[in-house]
Amino acid sequence: MSIEEKQKQIIEEFEGLEWIDRYEMIIEYGKDLKPFPAELRTQQNLIEGCQSEVWFTAELQDGKVIYRADSDALLVKGIVALLVDVLSGHTPKEIVDADLHFIDDIQLREHLSPTRSNGIAAMLHQMRLFALALSAN
């Protein structure tokens, strides 16, 4: 499934839901994240600019970027899971070139505090940096 198709799928899932239900759905996404090993919870893998603690790693497998991530906050963990779901499994070029509009389309930014919104921007920036770095190797 392409990045655009995944975004459309998420938008459809959130369509018509009240905000309390959207928050619950985001938290449910977080529960689906693969376990993140304690040894990867390092300062090096910590995303700066996030209000909560958020860890990301990325590796290249068969030309595709595979992200692993976690957060210490339930809602943020769900947001992380959405980002990983949309971007993981794609080439570095696809990730760097992607128009990630689903966050705005589901009105997530406007229902978060400014610091949480800045955290999303920091996560996306780091994910793109990982993709660039992996494409250079």
Number of C-alpha atoms within 10 A of each C-alpha: 9 13 19 15 11 16 24 14 14 17 18 12 13 18 12 11 13 9 13 8 12 18 19 14 17 21 19 16 19 22 14 13 18 11 10 15 10 7 6 16 18 10 9 11 15 20 20 16 17 19 17 19 17 22 23 23 19 19 16 18 11 10 13 21 25 21 20 20 23 27 23 11 15 19 20 23 26 24 23 25 25 22 21 20 19 21 28 20 21 21 21 26 14 17 24 19 10 14 11 17 13 19 18 11 15 20 15 17 16 11 12 12 11 12 13 18 19 16 21 23 15 16 23 19 14 18 25 20 15 23 26 16 13 17 15 8 6
